[in-house]
Amino acid sequence: AVLAALAFAIRWEALRQLREPDAPLGGLVVGIVAGVLLFALIDFAVAVHRPGEFSGLETRIDALYYALATLLTVGFGDVTAQGQLARGLLCAQMVFNTVVLAGSASLLAHRVTARAGRSGRRRPEPKPGG
């Protein structure tokens, strides 16, 4: 339920960004960070309460590292999902990352680039020899 609410909030914020070009980007950034942190928390809870589901996930930092490695599709292999619950969770995380977080991050990058281009504030070129 929390993941669905977060996905809905991020989608709402992304659509607001499309409707309102000058809307603040903070809500989108917070949504992306919240998604990563929520999955790290869920991964850690599963690792603590269901030993054997994850291999190499023992601390909260391990969980954050694993959530970020999954989001960024790095997958070093030092933390792995061993059990069926962990693998199901990882499947949900990959879908969430692809659909919600990556889409929002792409929109965020586009918005920042567009705002920089619209500002038109460029430093004057230095004059040669002067």
Secondary structure, DSSP 8 states (H G I E B T S, - for coil): -HHHHHHHHHHHHHHHHHH-TT--SHHHHHHHHHHHHHHHHHHHHHHHHSTTSEES--SHHHHHHHHHHHHTT---SSSEE-SHHHHHHHHHHHHHIIIIIIHHHHHHHHHHHHHHHHH--------TT-
